Amino acid sequence: MNIPNFENCPVVDKNGNWTPVWKIIMQQLISQLQVNAGTSGNVPAALSTSKILEISQDSQNGTYIWDKESNLPKIRMNDGIFHEIGII
């Protein structure tokens, strides 16, 4: 999901309307949320096992993805490795 960058400028004008910059930010944010967090919840990125290994060192703890080769969800833990999430 691509979250728009924060802009350090007024959010609303003197009439309480979004400023042009923040109107664009909110449109982008809502669009991303609609694409990635549909009625079924948040949709994780589906990546190959090799891509998961490639991004593991640059990802933050708590990042979750879908391993499209093993067909399982994974989450990056404090050890820097994506681990399978147990499915009931």
Backbone as a chain_set.jsonl record, in Angstrom:
{"seq": "MNIPNFENCPVVDKNGNWTPVWKIIMQQLISQLQVNAGTSGNVPAALSTSKILEISQDSQNGTYIWDKESNLPKIRMNDGIFHEIGII", "coords": {"N": [[0.853, -1.16, 0.0], [0.622, 2.173, -0.845], [1.128, 4.813, 1.017], [0.327, 8.215, 1.129], [2.689, 10.912, 1.456], [3.137, 12.937, 4.391], [2.312, 16.333, 4.526], [3.572, 19.3, 5.7], [1.659, 21.61, 6.181], [-1.161, 23.871, 6.273], [-4.182, 22.139, 7.044], [-6.871, 22.684, 6.663], [-8.661, 25.476, 5.23], [-9.519, 28.954, 6.073], [-12.257, 28.777, 6.013], [-12.84, 26.26, 6.749], [-12.564, 24.303, 4.86], [-10.909, 21.625, 3.044], [-7.477, 22.213, 2.28], [-5.927, 22.643, -0.964], [-3.615, 20.947, -1.196], [-3.962, 19.101, 0.928], [-6.393, 18.022, 0.194], [-5.732, 16.482, -2.034], [-3.971, 14.66, -0.785], [-5.735, 13.327, 0.968], [-7.516, 12.213, -0.898], [-5.788, 10.432, -2.222], [-5.078, 8.765, -0.069], [-7.567, 7.662, 0.732], [-8.239, 6.345, -1.63], [-6.176, 4.384, -1.727], [-6.796, 2.956, 0.607], [-9.317, 1.954, -0.086], [-8.617, 0.221, -2.144], [-6.867, -1.575, -0.867], [-7.984, -2.307, 1.569], [-10.58, -3.668, 1.53], [-14.013, -4.751, 1.786], [-13.539, -7.151, 2.949], [-11.388, -6.819, 4.571], [-7.899, -5.935, 5.181], [-5.714, -6.337, 2.44], [-2.956, -8.262, 1.981], [0.272, -7.863, 0.385], [1.016, -9.993, -2.313], [3.671, -12.025, -2.704], [6.556, -13.603, -4.227], [8.523, -16.322, -2.898], [11.275, -15.84, -3.181], [11.321, -13.055, -3.517], [10.366, -12.272, -1.033], [12.483, -13.035, 0.627], [14.349, -11.251, -0.39], [13.355, -8.713, 0.384], [13.317, -8.857, 3.128], [15.267, -7.794, 4.936], [14.959, -5.075, 4.695], [12.436, -4.523, 5.548], [9.975, -3.587, 8.022], [9.462, -4.716, 11.4], [6.563, -6.626, 11.966], [5.501, -6.319, 9.489], [3.353, -7.722, 7.124], [2.785, -10.244, 4.679], [1.726, -12.108, 1.763], [2.734, -15.234, 0.921], [2.958, -16.277, -2.175], [3.802, -18.617, -3.275], [3.88, -20.663, -1.331], [1.373, -20.309, -0.53], [0.579, -19.1, 1.879], [0.096, -16.869, 4.694], [2.539, -14.556, 5.959], [4.578, -13.059, 8.513], [6.853, -10.478, 9.462], [9.192, -10.901, 11.946], [10.948, -9.98, 15.03], [13.454, -11.068, 14.603], [14.098, -10.506, 12.028], [13.139, -12.111, 10.031], [10.639, -13.434, 7.871], [7.924, -15.147, 9.093], [5.712, -17.95, 8.936], [2.238, -17.509, 9.45], [0.12, -19.023, 11.692], [-2.663, -20.896, 10.613], [-5.987, -21.525, 11.327]], "CA": [[0.0, 0.0, 0.0], [1.382, 3.415, -0.918], [0.522, 5.869, 1.827], [0.895, 9.5, 0.723], [3.539, 11.607, 2.425], [2.578, 14.029, 5.18], [2.749, 17.678, 4.131], [3.501, 20.222, 6.833], [0.977, 22.828, 5.757], [-2.517, 23.867, 6.831], [-5.065, 21.067, 6.582], [-8.09, 23.35, 6.191], [-8.56, 26.926, 5.079], [-10.262, 29.703, 7.099], [-13.671, 28.399, 5.94], [-12.978, 24.88, 7.176], [-12.467, 23.387, 3.716], [-9.575, 21.083, 2.806], [-6.591, 22.965, 1.391], [-5.686, 21.828, -2.161], [-2.614, 19.896, -0.937], [-4.55, 18.058, 1.764], [-7.459, 17.369, -0.557], [-5.061, 15.45, -2.827], [-3.477, 13.641, 0.149], [-6.87, 12.533, 1.44], [-8.015, 11.425, -2.031], [-4.85, 9.327, -2.422], [-5.177, 7.86, 1.069], [-8.839, 6.945, 0.644], [-8.13, 5.434, -2.766], [-5.347, 3.249, -1.318], [-7.549, 2.163, 1.574], [-10.367, 1.245, -0.8], [-7.99, -0.854, -2.916], [-6.172, -2.534, -0.022], [-8.768, -2.699, 2.744], [-11.951, -3.797, 1.06], [-14.995, -5.218, 2.759], [-13.0, -8.359, 3.588], [-10.233, -6.468, 5.386], [-6.686, -5.517, 4.501], [-5.182, -7.334, 1.522], [-1.491, -8.193, 1.988], [0.959, -8.03, -0.893], [1.335, -11.386, -2.665], [5.035, -12.023, -3.214], [7.232, -14.889, -4.353], [9.428, -16.621, -1.789], [12.556, -15.157, -3.415], [11.114, -11.623, -3.267], [10.241, -12.132, 0.42], [13.856, -13.06, 1.145], [15.015, -10.025, -0.846], [12.889, -7.529, 1.121], [13.231, -9.106, 4.565], [16.139, -6.928, 5.735], [14.514, -3.681, 4.593], [11.064, -4.415, 6.039], [9.797, -3.333, 9.448], [8.811, -5.769, 12.171], [5.111, -6.528, 11.886], [5.071, -6.31, 8.091], [2.821, -9.011, 6.731], [2.672, -10.474, 3.247], [1.198, -13.412, 1.374], [3.688, -15.995, 0.119], [2.101, -16.862, -3.208], [4.274, -19.955, -3.646], [3.415, -21.612, -0.316], [-0.034, -19.96, -0.315], [0.431, -18.866, 3.312], [0.466, -15.534, 5.169], [3.769, -14.492, 6.749], [4.804, -11.788, 9.203], [8.259, -10.289, 9.822], [9.374, -10.857, 13.395], [12.12, -9.247, 15.508], [14.693, -11.674, 14.11], [14.309, -10.078, 10.655], [12.688, -13.168, 9.129], [9.194, -13.602, 7.72], [7.479, -16.443, 9.594], [4.331, -18.295, 8.593], [1.227, -17.254, 10.47], [-0.718, -20.215, 11.809], [-4.032, -20.814, 10.122], [-6.854, -22.488, 12.019]], "C": [[0.902, 1.226, 0.0], [0.639, 4.512, -0.172], [1.142, 7.196, 1.411], [1.698, 10.139, 1.847], [2.774, 12.721, 3.133], [3.144, 15.351, 4.671], [2.537, 18.615, 5.307], [2.963, 21.567, 6.36], [-0.435, 22.778, 6.336], [-3.388, 22.78, 6.2], [-6.353, 21.656, 6.016], [-7.851, 24.849, 6.067], [-9.421, 27.623, 6.133], [-11.757, 29.394, 7.102], [-13.916, 26.955, 6.358], [-12.943, 23.857, 6.056], [-11.033, 22.868, 3.591], [-8.761, 22.058, 1.954], [-6.313, 22.075, 0.184], [-4.692, 20.682, -1.93], [-3.23, 18.763, -0.141], [-5.722, 17.356, 1.094], [-6.869, 16.232, -1.395], [-4.57, 14.321, -1.932], [-4.629, 12.735, 0.581], [-7.464, 11.673, 0.317], [-7.115, 10.215, -2.276], [-4.973, 8.298, -1.304], [-6.456, 7.018, 0.993], [-8.813, 5.949, -0.511], [-7.321, 4.195, -2.403], [-6.084, 2.354, -0.329], [-8.649, 1.358, 0.891], [-9.81, 0.063, -1.583], [-7.485, -1.954, -1.992], [-6.95, -3.001, 1.197], [-10.239, -2.735, 2.366], [-12.868, -4.296, 2.168], [-14.529, -6.471, 3.495], [-11.801, -8.067, 4.476], [-9.047, -6.085, 4.533], [-6.128, -6.652, 3.656], [-3.657, -7.222, 1.507], [-0.925, -8.365, 0.587], [1.265, -9.505, -1.112], [2.689, -11.4, -3.361], [5.573, -13.436, -3.341], [8.169, -15.078, -3.167], [10.756, -15.897, -1.965], [12.44, -13.653, -3.157], [11.001, -11.361, -1.763], [11.624, -12.122, 1.064], [14.593, -11.767, 0.811], [14.626, -8.81, -0.003], [12.98, -7.668, 2.631], [14.09, -8.163, 5.404], [15.69, -5.467, 5.722], [13.102, -3.461, 5.122], [11.045, -4.165, 7.545], [9.171, -4.55, 10.114], [7.3, -5.55, 12.118], [4.596, -6.451, 10.462], [4.52, -7.679, 7.743], [2.594, -9.06, 5.232], [2.008, -11.823, 3.015], [2.237, -14.071, 0.488], [2.883, -16.75, -0.928], [2.58, -18.235, -3.675], [3.815, -21.009, -2.632], [1.93, -21.413, -0.005], [-0.349, -19.779, 1.171], [0.77, -17.421, 3.669], [1.735, -15.624, 6.012], [3.88, -13.108, 7.372], [6.277, -11.697, 9.577], [8.355, -10.083, 11.327], [10.673, -10.114, 13.741], [13.438, -9.815, 15.017], [14.977, -11.319, 12.653], [13.852, -11.082, 9.611], [11.166, -13.174, 9.071], [8.831, -15.024, 8.13], [6.037, -16.679, 9.175], [3.421, -18.003, 9.773], [0.332, -18.479, 10.503], [-2.131, -19.966, 11.344], [-4.845, -21.911, 10.812], [-7.776, -23.149, 11.025]], "O": [[1.852, 1.293, 0.779], [-0.345, 5.065, -0.662], [2.366, 7.301, 1.342], [1.421, 9.932, 3.029], [1.891, 13.357, 2.559], [4.344, 15.455, 4.417], [1.433, 18.705, 5.844], [3.71, 22.526, 6.168], [-0.855, 21.736, 6.839], [-3.338, 22.538, 4.994], [-6.866, 21.178, 5.004], [-6.964, 25.412, 6.709], [-9.994, 26.958, 6.996], [-12.453, 29.704, 8.068], [-15.049, 26.475, 6.329], [-13.252, 22.684, 6.267], [-10.075, 23.544, 3.964], [-9.289, 22.659, 1.018], [-6.45, 20.856, 0.29], [-4.906, 19.571, -2.416], [-3.05, 17.594, -0.481], [-6.007, 16.2, 1.407], [-7.442, 15.144, -1.457], [-4.73, 13.149, -2.273], [-4.501, 11.511, 0.558], [-7.868, 10.535, 0.556], [-7.602, 9.109, -2.508], [-4.972, 7.094, -1.563], [-6.415, 5.801, 1.171], [-9.313, 4.832, -0.38], [-7.723, 3.078, -2.726], [-6.004, 1.129, -0.419], [-8.887, 0.205, 1.25], [-10.456, -0.98, -1.677], [-7.652, -3.137, -2.289], [-6.589, -4.012, 1.8], [-11.035, -1.921, 2.834], [-12.516, -4.256, 3.347], [-15.068, -6.811, 4.548], [-11.25, -8.988, 5.079], [-9.164, -5.928, 3.318], [-6.075, -7.797, 4.104], [-3.118, -6.205, 1.071], [-1.569, -8.944, -0.288], [1.723, -10.19, -0.197], [2.844, -10.863, -4.457], [5.115, -14.353, -2.66], [8.559, -14.112, -2.512], [11.31, -15.39, -0.99], [13.372, -13.045, -2.631], [11.486, -10.341, -1.275], [11.904, -11.301, 1.938], [15.364, -11.252, 1.622], [15.473, -7.968, 0.293], [12.745, -6.698, 3.351], [13.67, -7.768, 6.492], [16.009, -4.711, 6.639], [12.62, -2.328, 5.142], [11.999, -4.498, 8.249], [8.447, -5.317, 9.481], [6.825, -4.418, 12.215], [3.387, -6.511, 10.238], [5.152, -8.694, 8.035], [2.257, -8.058, 4.601], [1.761, -12.58, 3.954], [2.588, -13.544, -0.567], [2.212, -17.734, -0.619], [1.861, -18.938, -4.385], [3.411, -22.108, -3.012], [1.31, -22.225, 0.681], [-1.383, -20.231, 1.663], [1.627, -16.808, 3.031], [1.979, -16.623, 6.688], [3.359, -12.124, 6.847], [6.889, -12.694, 9.961], [7.696, -9.217, 11.901], [11.402, -9.677, 12.85], [14.446, -9.109, 15.015], [15.975, -11.769, 12.091], [14.147, -10.92, 8.427], [10.49, -12.951, 10.075], [9.364, -15.99, 7.583], [5.243, -15.745, 9.07], [3.78, -18.217, 10.93], [-0.159, -18.924, 9.466], [-2.724, -18.932, 11.653], [-4.433, -23.069, 10.867], [-8.587, -23.994, 11.402]]}, "num_chains": 1, "name": "protein.A"}
